[in-house]
Amino acid sequence: DARVTQTPRDKVTEMGQEVTMRCQPILGHNTVFWYRQTMKQGLELLAYFRNRAPLDDSGMPKDRFSAEMPDATLATLKIQPSEPRDSAVYFCASGLSDTTNYGYTFGSGTRLTVV
Amino acid sequence: RKEVEQDPGPFNVPEGATVAFNCTYSNSASQSFFWYRQDCRKEPKLLMSVYSSGNEDGRFTAQLNRASQYISLLIRDSKLSDSATYLCVVNPVDSSYKLIFGSGTRLLVRP
């Protein structure tokens, strides 16, 4: 089965450090999403791309978060500097924008702990 | 008001029971609807799309009521393996492609 691959699986870092999370979408998928999940807020959309162009990053704290797609096989989410409140599971998902009725596929997530 | 609202549960039912979840959405222009399932410490996985005419997949039936802006999921003959969190998901505007998730309804199926 085709999979969305996220790295690292787990990350523990100290407050103030830079964190970079990576996502390899399913080959051929042109839409990529970054979500954050916490117990309190549930799944929140941070940013998404279509054909590598950012469409909406309004859910992302702009002062410390940045999302990019340097090429069609890689999406990155960077936090600099990290804070304890950023602790969450970060999911990447990909899909085909022309087939929204089929939903999207999620990666297994990056569990981030900022101490 | 949240864009997608669900009863968090938990719904605690015996094996073999029928259980139903509802979900309401605020944007009447929403076009696509889904149910996702999320197991503990795992990623969400697509369970089924929800079509205007309603659709069934084995023991699972999904229905959409556009007039009242709610979506339902019915699970018949519950299995222990159905224990999970069920997420209601809406694509709020057809051209945006993004998915908005409800906070999920937790289901516990007991022996």
gemmi code that builds the backbone of each chain (N, CA, C; Angstrom):
import gemmi

chains = {
    "A": [
        ("ASP", (0.833, -1.201, 0.000), (0.000, 0.000, 0.000), (0.862, 1.243, 0.000)),
        ("ALA", (0.451, 2.277, -0.753), (1.160, 3.543, -0.746), (0.993, 4.209, 0.615)),
        ("ARG", (2.073, 4.836, 1.080), (2.034, 5.444, 2.405), (2.580, 6.850, 2.381)),
        ("VAL", (2.121, 7.654, 3.333), (2.723, 8.953, 3.609), (3.756, 8.713, 4.708)),
        ("THR", (4.989, 9.116, 4.454), (6.079, 8.850, 5.383), (6.474, 10.120, 6.121)),
        ("GLN", (6.479, 10.044, 7.448), (6.878, 11.194, 8.250), (8.091, 10.852, 9.103)),
        ("THR", (8.995, 11.815, 9.203), (10.153, 11.661, 10.085), (10.415, 12.959, 10.823)),
        ("PRO", (10.948, 12.921, 12.066), (11.133, 11.698, 12.853), (9.811, 11.197, 13.419)),
        ("ARG", (9.787, 10.029, 13.962), (8.591, 9.475, 14.582), (8.323, 10.146, 15.934)),
        ("ASP", (9.397, 10.342, 16.662), (9.330, 11.019, 17.965), (10.468, 12.025, 18.059)),
        ("LYS", (10.188, 13.133, 18.739), (11.216, 14.155, 18.909), (11.039, 14.807, 20.271)),
        ("VAL", (12.097, 14.774, 21.081), (12.108, 15.486, 22.349), (13.174, 16.564, 22.231)),
        ("THR", (12.803, 17.795, 22.544), (13.748, 18.883, 22.392), (13.567, 19.887, 23.518)),
        ("GLU", (14.570, 20.694, 23.700), (14.499, 21.723, 24.735), (13.886, 22.997, 24.164)),
        ("MET", (13.196, 23.696, 25.018), (12.598, 24.968, 24.634), (13.654, 25.864, 23.993)),
        ("GLY", (13.265, 26.509, 22.896), (14.177, 27.408, 22.206), (14.902, 26.787, 21.030)),
        ("GLN", (14.893, 25.461, 20.971), (15.577, 24.778, 19.873), (14.718, 24.776, 18.620)),
        ("GLU", (15.396, 24.627, 17.475), (14.687, 24.510, 16.207), (14.278, 23.059, 15.981)),
        ("VAL", (13.076, 22.882, 15.461), (12.571, 21.541, 15.154), (12.148, 21.517, 13.691)),
        ("THR", (12.582, 20.496, 12.970), (12.150, 20.324, 11.588), (11.516, 18.952, 11.430)),
        ("MET", (10.304, 18.941, 10.916), (9.583, 17.695, 10.650), (9.442, 17.541, 9.141)),
        ("ARG", (9.573, 16.298, 8.678), (9.550, 16.045, 7.239), (8.433, 15.092, 6.865)),
        ("CYS", (7.967, 15.257, 5.640), (6.866, 14.432, 5.145), (7.122, 14.095, 3.687)),
        ("GLN", (6.980, 12.824, 3.352), (7.048, 12.389, 1.958), (5.649, 11.967, 1.551)),
        ("PRO", (4.970, 12.763, 0.743), (3.606, 12.400, 0.361), (3.604, 11.200, -0.579)),
        ("ILE", (2.433, 10.629, -0.780), (2.297, 9.522, -1.715), (2.613, 10.034, -3.116)),
        ("LEU", (3.380, 9.252, -3.847), (3.801, 9.648, -5.188), (2.588, 9.942, -6.066)),
        ("GLY", (2.599, 11.142, -6.670), (1.491, 11.521, -7.537), (0.430, 12.372, -6.855)),
        ("HIS", (0.417, 12.380, -5.538), (-0.532, 13.240, -4.824), (-0.091, 14.693, -4.933)),
        ("ASN", (-1.050, 15.591, -5.197), (-0.691, 16.987, -5.410), (-1.145, 17.919, -4.289)),
        ("THR", (-1.782, 17.364, -3.261), (-2.246, 18.189, -2.151), (-1.667, 17.638, -0.852)),
        ("VAL", (-1.055, 18.499, -0.085), (-0.382, 18.092, 1.151), (-0.840, 18.995, 2.297)),
        ("PHE", (-1.139, 18.381, 3.421), (-1.635, 19.095, 4.589), (-0.727, 18.850, 5.796)),
        ("TRP", (-0.649, 19.840, 6.661), (-0.049, 19.671, 7.981), (-1.147, 19.925, 9.024)),
        ("TYR", (-1.334, 18.936, 9.914), (-2.275, 19.055, 11.014), (-1.512, 18.880, 12.325)),
        ("ARG", (-2.055, 19.473, 13.384), (-1.517, 19.296, 14.728), (-2.653, 18.752, 15.588)),
        ("GLN", (-2.340, 17.753, 16.423), (-3.363, 17.174, 17.287), (-2.937, 17.224, 18.738)),
        ("THR", (-3.796, 17.779, 19.579), (-3.620, 17.768, 21.022), (-4.919, 17.276, 21.634)),
        ("MET", (-4.830, 16.855, 22.878), (-6.033, 16.383, 23.570), (-7.054, 17.505, 23.678)),
        ("LYS", (-6.548, 18.707, 23.914), (-7.441, 19.830, 24.178), (-8.105, 20.350, 22.903)),
        ("GLN", (-7.342, 20.466, 21.821), (-7.830, 21.130, 20.611), (-8.238, 20.164, 19.499)),
        ("GLY", (-7.877, 18.894, 19.638), (-8.173, 17.973, 18.555), (-7.256, 18.218, 17.372)),
        ("LEU", (-7.749, 17.909, 16.170), (-6.958, 18.078, 14.951), (-7.148, 19.483, 14.399)),
        ("GLU", (-6.047, 20.229, 14.326), (-6.095, 21.598, 13.797), (-5.300, 21.660, 12.503)),
        ("LEU", (-5.880, 22.275, 11.493), (-5.167, 22.446, 10.233), (-4.187, 23.603, 10.361)),
        ("LEU", (-2.921, 23.311, 10.080), (-1.896, 24.347, 10.163), (-1.649, 24.997, 8.808)),
        ("ALA", (-1.481, 24.152, 7.771), (-1.163, 24.671, 6.441), (-1.445, 23.605, 5.411)),
        ("TYR", (-1.650, 24.033, 4.151), (-1.727, 23.043, 3.094), (-1.277, 23.608, 1.761)),
        ("PHE", (-0.856, 22.692, 0.913), (-0.265, 23.011, -0.382), (-1.006, 22.265, -1.476)),
        ("ARG", (-1.116, 22.901, -2.619), (-1.603, 22.226, -3.815), (-0.595, 22.482, -4.916)),
        ("ASN", (-0.150, 21.409, -5.534), (0.899, 21.525, -6.559), (2.081, 22.354, -6.044)),
        ("ARG", (2.437, 22.110, -4.790), (3.578, 22.712, -4.078), (3.355, 24.162, -3.687)),
        ("ALA", (2.273, 24.775, -4.144), (2.018, 26.173, -3.774), (1.230, 26.224, -2.468)),
        ("PRO", (1.646, 27.079, -1.538), (0.884, 27.197, -0.284), (-0.471, 27.838, -0.540)),
        ("LEU", (-1.544, 27.178, -0.092), (-2.887, 27.704, -0.306), (-3.435, 28.403, 0.931)),
        ("ASP", (-3.086, 27.882, 2.074), (-3.665, 28.427, 3.293), (-2.758, 28.050, 4.459)),
        ("ASP", (-2.222, 29.021, 5.130), (-1.446, 28.745, 6.347), (-1.981, 29.583, 7.503)),
        ("SER", (-3.246, 29.919, 7.439), (-3.838, 30.791, 8.455), (-3.914, 30.131, 9.825)),
        ("GLY", (-3.820, 28.819, 9.874), (-3.874, 28.132, 11.153), (-2.533, 28.029, 11.856)),
        ("MET", (-1.516, 28.590, 11.253), (-0.157, 28.432, 11.747), (0.329, 29.717, 12.412)),
        ("PRO", (0.923, 29.607, 13.618), (1.544, 30.797, 14.232), (2.722, 31.248, 13.379)),
        ("LYS", (2.580, 32.390, 12.723), (3.560, 32.806, 11.718), (4.916, 33.185, 12.310)),
        ("ASP", (4.917, 33.616, 13.558), (6.173, 34.106, 14.110), (7.184, 32.995, 14.341)),
        ("ARG", (6.693, 31.767, 14.494), (7.645, 30.702, 14.814), (7.537, 29.487, 13.895)),
        ("PHE", (6.451, 29.355, 13.174), (6.226, 28.190, 12.326), (6.428, 28.571, 10.854)),
        ("SER", (6.977, 27.625, 10.096), (7.051, 27.811, 8.647), (6.877, 26.454, 7.971)),
        ("ALA", (6.186, 26.472, 6.841), (5.950, 25.243, 6.083), (6.370, 25.471, 4.645)),
        ("GLU", (7.039, 24.456, 4.084), (7.520, 24.584, 2.704), (7.393, 23.252, 1.987)),
        ("MET", (7.413, 23.335, 0.646), (7.500, 22.125, -0.176), (8.608, 22.359, -1.188)),
        ("PRO", (9.828, 22.046, -0.839), (10.939, 22.289, -1.764), (10.825, 21.501, -3.065)),
        ("ASP", (10.190, 20.328, -3.009), (9.870, 19.606, -4.239), (8.640, 18.737, -3.994)),
        ("ALA", (8.200, 18.068, -5.037), (6.930, 17.334, -4.951), (6.998, 16.135, -4.019)),
        ("THR", (8.206, 15.725, -3.635), (8.341, 14.544, -2.777), (8.668, 14.891, -1.334)),
        ("LEU", (8.699, 16.169, -0.999), (9.091, 16.552, 0.359), (8.335, 17.794, 0.822)),
        ("ALA", (7.732, 17.672, 2.001), (7.140, 18.828, 2.672), (7.797, 18.941, 4.038)),
        ("THR", (8.057, 20.158, 4.468), (8.690, 20.359, 5.771), (7.871, 21.317, 6.616)),
        ("LEU", (7.924, 21.091, 7.922), (7.312, 21.992, 8.897), (8.387, 22.310, 9.925)),
        ("LYS", (8.663, 23.582, 10.095), (9.748, 24.000, 10.973), (9.194, 24.876, 12.093)),
        ("ILE", (9.702, 24.664, 13.287), (9.353, 25.502, 14.427), (10.650, 26.079, 14.979)),
        ("GLN", (10.719, 27.400, 15.046), (11.907, 28.053, 15.563), (11.534, 29.410, 16.164)),
        ("PRO", (11.717, 29.636, 17.462), (12.119, 28.658, 18.467), (10.941, 27.862, 18.987)),
        ("SER", (11.191, 26.643, 19.426), (10.109, 25.813, 19.945), (9.761, 26.209, 21.381)),
        ("GLU", (8.495, 25.961, 21.750), (8.008, 26.261, 23.094), (7.260, 25.042, 23.630)),
        ("PRO", (7.151, 24.915, 24.951), (6.436, 23.751, 25.517), (5.016, 23.606, 24.972)),
        ("ARG", (4.333, 24.699, 24.671), (2.958, 24.617, 24.162), (2.883, 24.040, 22.745)),
        ("ASP", (4.037, 23.874, 22.095), (4.064, 23.239, 20.772), (4.024, 21.713, 20.870)),
        ("SER", (4.113, 21.196, 22.070), (4.082, 19.737, 22.248), (2.752, 19.198, 21.738)),
        ("ALA", (2.830, 18.258, 20.810), (1.637, 17.737, 20.144), (2.087, 16.642, 19.191)),
        ("VAL", (1.108, 16.019, 18.527), (1.423, 15.125, 17.411), (1.142, 15.891, 16.131)),
        ("TYR", (2.121, 15.910, 15.254), (1.992, 16.625, 13.984), (1.818, 15.597, 12.869)),
        ("PHE", (0.697, 15.722, 12.161), (0.398, 14.806, 11.074), (0.525, 15.510, 9.734)),
        ("CYS", (1.040, 14.772, 8.784), (1.023, 15.176, 7.394), (0.016, 14.280, 6.678)),
        ("ALA", (-0.705, 14.831, 5.720), (-1.653, 14.049, 4.924), (-1.510, 14.463, 3.471)),
        ("SER", (-1.783, 13.533, 2.568), (-1.719, 13.890, 1.151), (-2.897, 13.288, 0.404)),
        ("GLY", (-3.179, 13.868, -0.757), (-4.277, 13.383, -1.578), (-4.255, 14.033, -2.933)),
        ("LEU", (-5.264, 13.692, -3.722), (-5.425, 14.288, -5.048), (-6.560, 15.284, -4.978)),
        ("SER", (-6.275, 16.521, -5.309), (-7.291, 17.553, -5.153), (-8.480, 17.360, -6.082)),
        ("ASP", (-8.292, 16.610, -7.154), (-9.395, 16.412, -8.079), (-10.336, 15.299, -7.645)),
        ("THR", (-9.995, 14.657, -6.540), (-10.832, 13.546, -6.077), (-11.128, 13.712, -4.593)),
        ("THR", (-11.634, 14.883, -4.231), (-11.835, 15.145, -2.802), (-12.838, 14.192, -2.183)),
        ("ASN", (-13.640, 13.553, -2.992), (-14.599, 12.617, -2.411), (-13.943, 11.372, -1.857)),
        ("TYR", (-12.661, 11.220, -2.091), (-11.979, 10.033, -1.604), (-11.153, 10.303, -0.360)),
        ("GLY", (-11.201, 11.495, 0.192), (-10.476, 11.786, 1.420), (-8.978, 11.828, 1.184)),
        ("TYR", (-8.250, 11.880, 2.268), (-6.802, 11.983, 2.205), (-6.165, 10.922, 3.091)),
        ("THR", (-4.888, 10.636, 2.826), (-4.145, 9.631, 3.576), (-3.183, 10.317, 4.533)),
        ("PHE", (-3.195, 9.870, 5.775), (-2.331, 10.457, 6.794), (-1.069, 9.637, 6.997)),
        ("GLY", (0.004, 10.340, 7.338), (1.195, 9.681, 7.841), (0.996, 9.294, 9.298)),
        ("SER", (1.979, 8.585, 9.845), (1.851, 8.098, 11.224), (2.184, 9.158, 12.263)),
        ("GLY", (2.608, 10.332, 11.816), (2.774, 11.457, 12.724), (4.153, 11.586, 13.333)),
        ("THR", (4.447, 12.798, 13.788), (5.649, 13.077, 14.583), (5.170, 13.539, 15.950)),
        ("ARG", (5.569, 12.790, 16.974), (5.186, 13.156, 18.344), (6.261, 14.071, 18.907)),
        ("LEU", (5.926, 15.331, 19.074), (6.888, 16.336, 19.533), (6.661, 16.662, 21.005)),
        ("THR", (7.739, 16.603, 21.766), (7.708, 17.021, 23.172), (8.765, 18.094, 23.361)),
        ("VAL", (8.336, 19.260, 23.812), (9.249, 20.365, 24.070), (9.316, 20.566, 25.585)),
        ("VAL", (10.515, 20.415, 26.140), (10.659, 20.496, 27.598), (11.387, 21.782, 28.011)),
    ],
    "B": [
        ("ARG", (-18.806, 29.327, 17.555), (-19.291, 27.974, 17.268), (-18.265, 27.246, 16.411)),
        ("LYS", (-17.966, 25.993, 16.752), (-17.021, 25.217, 15.966), (-17.640, 24.872, 14.625)),
        ("GLU", (-16.778, 24.716, 13.598), (-17.275, 24.378, 12.267), (-17.882, 22.988, 12.219)),
        ("VAL", (-17.311, 22.074, 12.988), (-17.800, 20.695, 13.016), (-17.909, 20.273, 14.481)),
        ("GLU", (-19.077, 19.843, 14.900), (-19.281, 19.498, 16.306), (-19.747, 18.060, 16.460)),
        ("GLN", (-19.152, 17.408, 17.442), (-19.518, 16.032, 17.750), (-19.633, 15.851, 19.244)),
        ("ASP", (-20.444, 14.896, 19.653), (-20.521, 14.478, 21.047), (-19.249, 13.676, 21.339)),
        ("PRO", (-18.441, 14.068, 22.325), (-17.182, 13.366, 22.569), (-17.340, 11.951, 23.120)),
        ("GLY", (-18.536, 11.642, 23.683), (-18.751, 10.335, 24.281), (-18.021, 10.249, 25.623)),
        ("PRO", (-17.564, 9.065, 26.067), (-17.540, 7.839, 25.281), (-18.898, 7.139, 25.238)),
        ("PHE", (-19.111, 6.426, 24.141), (-20.231, 5.528, 24.021), (-19.705, 4.141, 24.406)),
        ("ASN", (-20.302, 3.571, 25.431), (-19.863, 2.272, 25.947), (-20.977, 1.269, 25.652)),
        ("VAL", (-20.724, 0.356, 24.719), (-21.784, -0.556, 24.281), (-21.278, -1.989, 24.319)),
        ("PRO", (-22.194, -2.969, 24.468), (-21.794, -4.372, 24.417), (-21.610, -4.831, 22.982)),
        ("GLU", (-20.818, -5.873, 22.833), (-20.665, -6.486, 21.508), (-22.035, -6.814, 20.931)),
        ("GLY", (-22.180, -6.585, 19.633), (-23.437, -6.908, 18.981), (-24.441, -5.773, 18.966)),
        ("ALA", (-24.170, -4.733, 19.729), (-25.108, -3.607, 19.786), (-25.031, -2.761, 18.513)),
        ("THR", (-26.078, -1.989, 18.317), (-26.092, -0.979, 17.260), (-25.882, 0.379, 17.911)),
        ("VAL", (-24.998, 1.159, 17.333), (-24.682, 2.474, 17.909), (-24.658, 3.509, 16.790)),
        ("ALA", (-25.107, 4.711, 17.120), (-25.160, 5.784, 16.121), (-24.503, 7.041, 16.658)),
        ("PHE", (-23.752, 7.700, 15.783), (-23.127, 8.981, 16.115), (-23.671, 10.049, 15.175)),
        ("ASN", (-23.838, 11.236, 15.717), (-24.225, 12.368, 14.882), (-23.145, 13.436, 14.917)),
        ("CYS", (-23.194, 14.282, 13.922), (-22.217, 15.354, 13.801), (-22.934, 16.501, 13.096)),
        ("THR", (-22.696, 17.730, 13.543), (-23.289, 18.878, 12.862), (-22.194, 19.770, 12.310)),
        ("TYR", (-22.480, 20.435, 11.212), (-21.513, 21.339, 10.601), (-22.162, 22.691, 10.377)),
        ("SER", (-21.347, 23.741, 10.401), (-21.902, 25.092, 10.403), (-21.987, 25.727, 9.014)),
        ("ASN", (-21.147, 25.284, 8.088), (-21.103, 25.920, 6.778), (-22.041, 25.215, 5.802)),
        ("SER", (-23.120, 25.882, 5.459), (-24.121, 25.250, 4.605), (-23.613, 25.000, 3.189)),
        ("ALA", (-22.481, 25.632, 2.817), (-21.922, 25.432, 1.486), (-20.991, 24.234, 1.420)),
        ("SER", (-20.844, 23.527, 2.514), (-19.931, 22.378, 2.550), (-20.312, 21.357, 1.482)),
        ("GLN", (-19.279, 20.742, 0.883), (-19.520, 19.893, -0.273), (-19.240, 18.416, -0.033)),
        ("SER", (-18.172, 18.141, 0.684), (-17.767, 16.746, 0.861), (-17.730, 16.412, 2.345)),
        ("PHE", (-18.082, 15.150, 2.629), (-18.203, 14.740, 4.031), (-17.616, 13.338, 4.193)),
        ("PHE", (-17.003, 13.126, 5.345), (-16.329, 11.852, 5.569), (-16.452, 11.451, 7.029)),
        ("TRP", (-16.283, 10.165, 7.261), (-16.007, 9.655, 8.596), (-14.617, 9.037, 8.570)),
        ("TYR", (-13.784, 9.449, 9.537), (-12.468, 8.854, 9.736), (-12.487, 8.120, 11.060)),
        ("ARG", (-11.629, 7.133, 11.153), (-11.470, 6.386, 12.394), (-10.038, 6.586, 12.873)),
        ("GLN", (-9.892, 6.792, 14.195), (-8.548, 6.940, 14.760), (-8.401, 6.023, 15.971)),
        ("ASP", (-7.476, 5.105, 15.889), (-7.142, 4.254, 17.024), (-6.148, 4.994, 17.917)),
        ("CYS", (-6.073, 4.540, 19.170), (-5.208, 5.204, 20.153), (-3.768, 5.286, 19.655)),
        ("ARG", (-3.203, 6.470, 19.647), (-1.807, 6.728, 19.269), (-1.511, 6.356, 17.817)),
        ("LYS", (-2.542, 6.402, 16.987), (-2.364, 6.138, 15.567), (-2.891, 7.312, 14.751)),
        ("GLU", (-2.645, 7.250, 13.438), (-3.137, 8.315, 12.584), (-4.601, 8.087, 12.216)),
        ("PRO", (-5.327, 9.152, 11.868), (-6.691, 8.980, 11.368), (-6.678, 8.228, 10.038)),
        ("LYS", (-7.665, 7.364, 9.862), (-7.796, 6.632, 8.597), (-9.205, 6.787, 8.067)),
        ("LEU", (-9.317, 6.962, 6.767), (-10.621, 7.138, 6.156), (-11.471, 5.887, 6.349)),
        ("LEU", (-12.638, 6.074, 6.937), (-13.594, 4.974, 7.111), (-14.538, 4.924, 5.910)),
        ("MET", (-15.162, 6.046, 5.633), (-16.045, 6.115, 4.479), (-16.386, 7.551, 4.139)),
        ("SER", (-16.651, 7.766, 2.862), (-17.194, 9.041, 2.419), (-18.697, 9.022, 2.687)),
        ("VAL", (-19.295, 10.192, 2.759), (-20.732, 10.301, 3.000), (-21.362, 10.968, 1.798)),
        ("TYR", (-22.287, 10.288, 1.161), (-22.918, 10.823, -0.032), (-24.334, 11.279, 0.291)),
        ("SER", (-24.831, 12.173, -0.551), (-26.148, 12.762, -0.298), (-27.259, 11.716, -0.196)),
        ("SER", (-27.112, 10.647, -0.946), (-28.142, 9.607, -0.966), (-27.955, 8.610, 0.163)),
        ("GLY", (-26.908, 8.819, 0.966), (-26.607, 7.838, 2.009), (-25.831, 6.673, 1.415)),
        ("ASN", (-24.997, 6.045, 2.206), (-24.244, 4.912, 1.688), (-23.910, 3.934, 2.811)),
        ("GLU", (-23.697, 2.713, 2.386), (-23.496, 1.622, 3.333), (-22.233, 0.864, 2.942)),
        ("ASP", (-21.499, 0.442, 3.960), (-20.308, -0.377, 3.726), (-20.285, -1.439, 4.808)),
        ("GLY", (-20.818, -2.587, 4.491), (-20.897, -3.665, 5.474), (-21.775, -3.279, 6.648)),
        ("ARG", (-21.207, -3.249, 7.835), (-21.972, -2.929, 9.045), (-22.108, -1.413, 9.275)),
        ("PHE", (-21.512, -0.642, 8.424), (-21.474, 0.803, 8.607), (-22.395, 1.509, 7.596)),
        ("THR", (-23.212, 2.432, 8.110), (-24.089, 3.220, 7.250), (-23.902, 4.696, 7.572)),
        ("ALA", (-23.667, 5.487, 6.544), (-23.503, 6.922, 6.727), (-24.642, 7.658, 6.030)),
        ("GLN", (-25.122, 8.717, 6.659), (-26.188, 9.511, 6.050), (-25.892, 10.989, 6.218)),
        ("LEU", (-26.411, 11.747, 5.269), (-26.212, 13.196, 5.248), (-27.573, 13.868, 5.185)),
        ("ASN", (-27.784, 14.842, 6.027), (-29.001, 15.639, 5.999), (-28.580, 17.090, 5.787)),
        ("ARG", (-28.655, 17.540, 4.533), (-28.182, 18.892, 4.216), (-29.077, 19.974, 4.821)),
        ("ALA", (-30.362, 19.701, 4.869), (-31.291, 20.717, 5.394), (-30.992, 21.031, 6.854)),
        ("SER", (-30.679, 19.988, 7.606), (-30.376, 20.179, 9.029), (-28.886, 20.267, 9.300)),
        ("GLN", (-28.086, 20.082, 8.269), (-26.626, 20.185, 8.371), (-26.077, 19.199, 9.400)),
        ("TYR", (-26.475, 17.946, 9.262), (-25.850, 16.945, 10.100), (-25.560, 15.677, 9.316)),
        ("ILE", (-24.584, 14.945, 9.865), (-24.113, 13.701, 9.281), (-24.211, 12.635, 10.371)),
        ("SER", (-24.548, 11.436, 9.978), (-24.647, 10.371, 10.970), (-23.842, 9.150, 10.522)),
        ("LEU", (-23.447, 8.371, 11.511), (-22.775, 7.093, 11.264), (-23.440, 6.050, 12.141)),
        ("LEU", (-23.896, 4.979, 11.528), (-24.543, 3.887, 12.249), (-23.648, 2.659, 12.135)),
        ("ILE", (-23.365, 2.043, 13.260), (-22.586, 0.803, 13.276), (-23.480, -0.301, 13.824)),
        ("ARG", (-23.695, -1.317, 13.017), (-24.512, -2.459, 13.446), (-23.620, -3.597, 13.910)),
        ("ASP", (-24.151, -4.440, 14.808), (-23.429, -5.633, 15.258), (-21.990, -5.266, 15.663)),
        ("SER", (-21.854, -4.382, 16.626), (-20.547, -3.861, 17.045), (-19.584, -4.985, 17.406)),
        ("LYS", (-18.341, -4.805, 17.002), (-17.261, -5.736, 17.340), (-16.296, -5.050, 18.308)),
        ("LEU", (-15.554, -5.856, 19.052), (-14.545, -5.285, 19.949), (-13.575, -4.397, 19.167)),
        ("SER", (-13.275, -4.814, 17.940), (-12.316, -4.082, 17.114), (-12.852, -2.744, 16.613)),
        ("ASP", (-14.130, -2.483, 16.842), (-14.684, -1.173, 16.460), (-14.326, -0.094, 17.474)),
        ("SER", (-13.802, -0.487, 18.621), (-13.422, 0.489, 19.646), (-12.369, 1.437, 19.081)),
        ("ALA", (-12.697, 2.718, 19.056), (-11.823, 3.719, 18.450), (-12.507, 5.073, 18.624)),
        ("THR", (-11.853, 6.111, 18.108), (-12.484, 7.430, 18.039), (-12.900, 7.678, 16.600)),
        ("TYR", (-14.142, 8.122, 16.429), (-14.687, 8.349, 15.095), (-14.775, 9.854, 14.850)),
        ("LEU", (-14.119, 10.279, 13.791), (-13.991, 11.703, 13.487), (-14.885, 12.069, 12.311)),
        ("CYS", (-15.702, 13.072, 12.521), (-16.542, 13.609, 11.466), (-15.730, 14.682, 10.734)),
        ("VAL", (-15.741, 14.636, 9.409), (-14.855, 15.502, 8.636), (-15.625, 16.167, 7.506)),
        ("VAL", (-15.384, 17.450, 7.330), (-16.125, 18.232, 6.340), (-15.155, 19.023, 5.463)),
        ("ASN", (-15.424, 19.042, 4.180), (-14.731, 19.939, 3.258), (-15.639, 21.152, 3.121)),
        ("PRO", (-15.272, 22.286, 3.766), (-16.241, 23.378, 3.918), (-16.635, 24.081, 2.621)),
        ("VAL", (-15.697, 24.196, 1.688), (-15.995, 24.882, 0.435), (-15.337, 24.092, -0.671)),
        ("ASP", (-16.032, 23.846, -1.722), (-15.580, 22.903, -2.732), (-14.189, 23.204, -3.278)),
        ("SER", (-13.862, 24.492, -3.427), (-12.602, 24.818, -4.087), (-11.407, 24.845, -3.153)),
        ("SER", (-11.627, 24.656, -1.875), (-10.518, 24.846, -0.938), (-9.754, 23.568, -0.655)),
        ("TYR", (-10.323, 22.414, -0.883), (-9.701, 21.105, -0.700), (-9.407, 20.752, 0.749)),
        ("LYS", (-9.441, 21.700, 1.658), (-9.046, 21.369, 3.020), (-10.163, 20.619, 3.740)),
        ("LEU", (-9.779, 19.863, 4.737), (-10.709, 19.101, 5.560), (-10.694, 19.637, 6.980)),
        ("ILE", (-11.892, 19.848, 7.512), (-12.041, 20.293, 8.893), (-12.560, 19.115, 9.708)),
        ("PHE", (-11.854, 18.831, 10.794), (-12.176, 17.668, 11.610), (-12.962, 18.065, 12.852)),
        ("GLY", (-13.950, 17.247, 13.186), (-14.567, 17.358, 14.497), (-13.617, 16.786, 15.538)),
        ("SER", (-13.962, 16.982, 16.799), (-13.069, 16.536, 17.877), (-13.176, 15.036, 18.135)),
        ("GLY", (-14.143, 14.391, 17.517), (-14.225, 12.939, 17.606), (-15.184, 12.430, 18.662)),
        ("THR", (-15.728, 11.258, 18.403), (-16.586, 10.546, 19.354), (-15.906, 9.225, 19.679)),
        ("ARG", (-15.711, 8.998, 20.947), (-15.018, 7.776, 21.367), (-16.018, 6.644, 21.572)),
        ("LEU", (-15.716, 5.498, 20.990), (-16.549, 4.305, 21.126), (-15.769, 3.207, 21.844)),
        ("LEU", (-16.385, 2.642, 22.871), (-15.817, 1.495, 23.572), (-16.802, 0.354, 23.441)),
        ("VAL", (-16.373, -0.741, 22.851), (-17.213, -1.920, 22.730), (-16.695, -2.954, 23.725)),
        ("ARG", (-17.563, -3.386, 24.643), (-17.147, -4.306, 25.703), (-17.640, -5.721, 25.380)),
        ("PRO", (-16.922, -6.716, 25.913), (-17.325, -8.120, 25.638), (-18.678, -8.435, 26.263)),
    ],
}
model = gemmi.Model(1)
for chain_id, residues in chains.items():
    chain = gemmi.Chain(chain_id)
    for i, (resn, *xyz) in enumerate(residues, 1):
        res = gemmi.Residue()
        res.name, res.seqid = resn, gemmi.SeqId(i, " ")
        for name, pos in zip(("N", "CA", "C"), xyz):
            atom = gemmi.Atom()
            atom.name, atom.element = name, gemmi.Element(name[0])
            atom.pos, atom.b_iso = gemmi.Position(*pos), 0.0
            res.add_atom(atom)
        chain.add_residue(res)
    model.add_chain(chain)
structure = gemmi.Structure()
structure.add_model(model)
structure.setup_entities()
